Amino acid sequence: MLKISNETKVGIIATVAIVMLVVGFNLLKGKNIFSRSFTIYAKYNQVNGLQPSNAVQVNGLTIGNVSSLELMDKNAGQILVAIRITKQLNIPKNTIARISSDLLGTKSVTLVFGDAQQYLQDKDTINSALDGSITDALKAQLDPLVSKVKGTLTEVDSVLQTVNTIFDVSTQTNLKEAVGHLNHTMHNLSNASGSIDQMLDPQHGNIKATFDNFAAISGNLRNNNDKITAILANAQKTTDALANGQLDKTLQDLQTSMNNLKAIIANINSSNGTVGLLLNDKQVYNNLQATTSNLNKLLEDLRYNPKRYVHFSLFGKKEKMRPIPSDSAK
């Protein structure tokens, strides 16, 4: 039996390890050295974080990967991306290699096939395009909202400034006073409501007394219905009598009486009658006054000296007469 030396075994093991290392390294880089593939290139100004081994897809199917990314000049004006296609595909020349990302931010190259009849060959350059990132999309959607929010905040700030200007110390004091007056008014309304409730209490309120009075009045009206009917009948008769002309006759009689009274008063005011002379002629009044005075003297003298006017004596003795009182003796 052929004996293999230790050196040979070590060499074989080292060779296998190197091959496995190379194959594994290429697999980690996204290269499959055992499959037939070809490489195409795309130029980008911005790759948005695209990395080697990122997938290359057509309609969601992975057909290769990104093999490398290199700067095309020292100014980093453009980036050359090597795209390794591992599937046997005919890629039209007007196909576009578009860098895109999913919701998790994973980058990939999506091939958007064109309609050209010529196909890309190994080492050809493909048209490129760049989709916006999720952040860019969100930013594009949020920018108008942010602008609106800024405008709203500006308006709110203006409103708050206006409110602060309006509600100064004086206005706050007035508001406090108004609230105090309102509380006082509400307290008065509450008291009034309590008074109304008490008044409307069917057992003890004033409304009960009012209803009782109404009931008493109604009872009196019912009990005196005949009398009320008689009064109304008399009133009707009186009205009928007045309507039949008796009122005119009464008014005429009253007018005649007034005319007679006026004539009497006129005669009294004139000097034609005795009453008129007494009221209007001073000499007649003085004479009447003097006559009355003399008559009073005569009556007084008759009372004190009756024998002066009636002579009667059994023995003929004369009594001493009292003098007639004069006006000055009174």
C-alpha positions in Angstrom: 0.0 0.0 0.0 1.2 3.5 -1.0 2.3 5.3 2.0 1.6 9.1 2.0 4.0 11.1 3.8 3.1 13.7 6.4 4.4 16.5 4.2 2.0 15.5 1.4 -0.9 15.4 3.8 -0.1 18.8 5.1 0.2 20.2 1.5 -3.2 18.7 0.5 -4.9 20.0 3.6 -3.3 23.5 3.1 -4.5 23.5 -0.6 -8.0 22.5 0.3 -8.1 25.2 3.1 -6.9 27.9 0.7 -9.5 26.9 -1.9 -12.2 26.9 0.7 -11.0 30.2 2.0 -11.1 31.7 -1.5 -14.5 30.3 -2.3 -15.9 31.4 1.1 -14.5 34.9 0.7 -16.0 35.2 -2.8 -19.3 33.9 -1.5 -19.2 36.4 1.3 -18.6 39.1 -1.3 -21.6 37.8 -3.3 -19.5 36.1 -6.0 -20.3 32.6 -7.1 -17.2 31.3 -8.8 -19.0 28.1 -9.8 -21.7 29.8 -11.9 -21.6 31.5 -15.2 -22.1 35.2 -14.7 -21.3 38.5 -16.4 -20.7 42.0 -15.0 -22.2 45.3 -16.1 -21.4 48.8 -14.7 -23.5 51.8 -13.7 -22.4 55.3 -12.8 -23.9 57.2 -9.9 -23.4 60.6 -8.4 -24.9 59.3 -5.1 -25.3 55.7 -4.0 -27.2 56.4 -0.7 -25.2 53.8 1.3 -25.2 51.0 -1.3 -22.7 48.3 -0.2 -21.0 45.3 -2.0 -23.1 42.2 -1.9 -26.4 44.1 -1.9 -28.9 42.4 -4.1 -29.7 43.1 -7.7 -33.4 42.4 -8.5 -35.8 42.3 -11.4 -39.5 42.4 -10.5 -38.6 41.4 -7.0 -36.4 38.4 -8.0 -32.7 38.5 -7.1 -30.6 37.9 -10.2 -27.3 39.0 -8.9 -25.5 41.3 -6.5 -23.3 44.4 -6.3 -19.7 43.2 -6.6 -17.9 46.5 -6.0 -18.1 50.3 -5.7 -15.2 52.5 -6.8 -14.6 56.3 -7.1 -14.1 57.2 -10.8 -11.9 60.2 -9.9 -10.1 61.9 -7.0 -12.9 64.5 -6.8 -15.5 61.8 -6.1 -17.6 63.2 -8.8 -19.0 59.8 -9.8 -19.1 56.3 -8.3 -18.7 53.2 -10.5 -20.8 50.3 -9.3 -20.0 46.8 -10.6 -23.2 44.7 -10.9 -22.7 40.9 -11.2 -25.5 39.1 -13.0 -25.7 35.4 -12.1 -28.8 34.5 -14.0 -28.9 33.9 -17.7 -30.9 36.9 -18.8 -31.1 39.1 -21.9 -31.0 42.6 -20.5 -32.1 45.3 -23.1 -29.6 48.1 -23.5 -32.1 50.8 -22.4 -32.6 49.1 -19.1 -32.2 51.4 -16.0 -30.4 50.3 -12.8 -32.2 52.1 -10.1 -30.9 52.2 -6.5 -33.8 51.8 -4.0 -34.4 50.8 -0.4 -37.1 49.0 1.5 -38.8 50.0 4.7 -35.9 48.7 6.8 -33.5 50.8 4.9 -31.8 47.9 3.1 -30.4 49.0 -0.3 -30.7 47.2 -3.5 -30.3 47.7 -7.3 -33.5 47.2 -9.2 -33.3 46.7 -13.0 -36.1 48.3 -14.9 -36.1 46.6 -18.3 -36.5 48.6 -21.4 -37.9 47.6 -24.8 -34.7 47.7 -26.9 -33.9 44.7 -29.1 -30.2 44.9 -28.4 -28.9 43.4 -25.2 -26.1 44.2 -22.8 -22.9 42.3 -22.9 -20.3 41.6 -20.3 -18.5 44.8 -19.2 -21.2 47.1 -20.8 -22.4 50.2 -18.9 -26.1 50.5 -18.0 -28.2 53.6 -17.5 -28.6 54.5 -13.8 -31.1 56.2 -11.6 -31.5 56.9 -7.9 -34.7 56.6 -5.9 -35.1 58.7 -2.8 -34.6 57.1 0.5 -37.4 56.5 3.0 -36.1 59.5 4.8 -36.3 61.6 1.7 -39.8 60.4 1.0 -40.9 61.1 4.5 -39.2 64.5 4.3 -41.0 65.2 1.1 -44.3 64.3 2.7 -43.6 66.1 5.9 -42.2 69.3 4.5 -45.7 70.7 3.6 -47.0 69.6 7.0 -44.0 71.2 8.8 -44.7 74.4 6.8 -48.3 74.3 7.9 -47.4 73.6 11.5 -45.0 76.5 11.4 -47.6 78.8 10.0 -50.1 77.5 12.6 -47.7 78.1 15.4 -47.0 81.6 14.1 -50.7 82.3 14.1 -51.1 80.8 17.6 -48.3 82.9 18.8 -49.9 86.0 17.3 -53.2 85.1 19.0 -51.6 84.5 22.3 -49.8 87.9 22.1 -53.2 89.5 21.2 -54.8 87.7 24.1 -52.1 88.8 26.5 -52.5 92.4 25.2 -56.3 92.3 25.7 -56.2 90.5 29.1 -54.0 93.1 30.8 -54.2 93.8 34.6 -57.2 96.1 34.1 -59.1 93.6 32.0 -58.4 90.8 34.5 -59.7 93.0 37.3 -62.8 93.8 35.3 -63.3 90.1 34.6 -62.9 89.3 38.3 -65.5 91.9 39.2 -67.8 90.7 36.4 -67.5 87.1 37.7 -68.1 88.4 41.3 -71.3 90.2 40.1 -72.3 87.1 38.2 -71.9 85.0 41.4 -73.9 87.5 43.3 -76.6 87.4 40.7 -76.7 83.6 40.7 -76.9 83.7 44.5 -79.9 86.1 44.2 -81.5 83.9 41.6 -81.0 80.9 43.9 -82.7 82.7 46.7 -85.5 83.8 44.4 -85.9 80.3 43.2 -86.1 79.1 46.9 -88.7 81.8 47.6 -90.7 80.8 44.5 -90.5 77.1 45.6 -91.7 78.1 49.0 -94.5 80.2 47.6 -95.6 77.4 45.2 -95.5 74.8 48.0 -99.0 73.3 47.9 -99.1 72.8 51.6 -97.6 75.9 53.1 -96.9 78.4 50.3 -98.8 81.6 49.5 -100.1 80.0 46.4 -102.2 77.7 48.7 -103.7 80.8 50.4 -104.4 82.4 47.0 -106.1 79.3 45.8 -108.1 79.1 49.0 -109.2 82.7 48.5 -110.1 82.0 44.9 -112.2 79.0 46.2 -113.9 81.2 48.8 -114.7 83.9 46.2 -116.0 81.3 43.9 -118.1 79.9 46.7 -119.5 83.3 47.6 -120.3 84.0 43.9 -122.1 80.7 43.8 -124.0 81.3 47.0 -125.0 84.8 45.9 -125.8 84.0 42.4 -129.5 85.0 42.8 -128.5 88.4 44.3 -126.0 89.0 41.6 -128.6 88.2 39.0 -131.1 90.6 40.7 -128.4 93.4 40.7 -127.6 92.8 37.1 -131.4 92.8 36.3 -131.7 96.2 38.2 -128.7 97.5 36.3 -130.3 96.4 33.1 -133.6 98.2 34.0 -131.7 101.3 34.9 -129.8 101.2 31.7 -133.0 100.6 29.8 -134.7 103.6 31.6 -131.7 105.8 30.8 -131.9 104.6 27.2 -135.6 105.4 27.0 -135.0 109.1 27.7 -135.5 109.5 31.4 -131.8 110.5 31.7 -132.4 113.5 29.4 -135.4 114.6 31.5 -133.4 114.3 34.7 -130.6 116.3 33.2 -133.1 119.0 32.1 -134.6 119.2 35.6 -131.1 119.5 37.0 -130.3 122.2 34.6 -133.5 124.1 35.5 -132.6 123.8 39.2 -129.1 125.1 38.5 -130.5 128.1 36.6 -132.9 128.9 39.5 -130.0 128.6 42.0 -128.0 131.0 39.9 -130.9 133.5 39.8 -131.3 133.4 43.6 -127.5 133.9 44.0 -127.7 136.8 41.6 -130.6 138.4 43.5 -128.6 138.0 46.8 -125.6 139.6 45.3 -127.7 142.5 44.0 -129.3 145.2 46.2 -132.9 144.5 45.2 -134.0 142.2 48.0 -133.6 142.3 51.8 -130.9 139.6 51.8 -129.1 141.6 49.1 -129.3 144.8 51.1 -128.1 143.0 54.2 -125.2 141.6 52.3 -124.4 144.7 50.2 -125.7 147.8 52.0 -123.7 148.6 55.1 -126.1 151.2 56.4 -129.0 148.7 56.5 -126.7 146.3 58.3 -125.8 149.0 60.9 -129.4 149.9 61.4 -130.4 146.3 61.9 -127.5 145.9 64.3 -128.7 149.0 66.3 -132.3 147.7 66.4 -131.1 144.4 67.7 -129.1 146.1 70.4 -132.0 148.3 71.5 -134.3 145.3 71.6 -131.8 143.5 73.8 -131.7 146.5 76.2 -135.5 146.6 76.4 -135.7 143.0 77.2 -133.0 143.3 79.9 -134.8 146.3 81.5 -138.1 144.5 81.3 -136.5 141.6 83.2 -135.0 143.9 85.9 -137.7 146.5 86.1 -141.0 144.8 85.2 -143.0 147.3 87.3 -141.9 150.1 85.1 -144.1 148.7 82.5 -146.8 147.0 84.7 -148.1 149.1 87.6 -149.6 147.0 90.4 -149.4 147.8 94.2 -151.7 147.1 97.1 -150.3 149.7 99.4 -149.2 152.3 96.8 -145.5 152.1 97.7 -143.1 153.0 95.0 -140.0 150.9 94.5 -136.8 152.4 93.3 -136.3 151.8 89.6 -132.9 150.6 88.2 -131.7 152.7 85.3 -131.8 151.4 81.9 -128.3 150.1 81.1 -126.5 151.9 78.4 -124.2 150.5 75.8 -121.1 151.5 77.8 -122.4 149.6 80.9 -122.3 146.4 79.2 
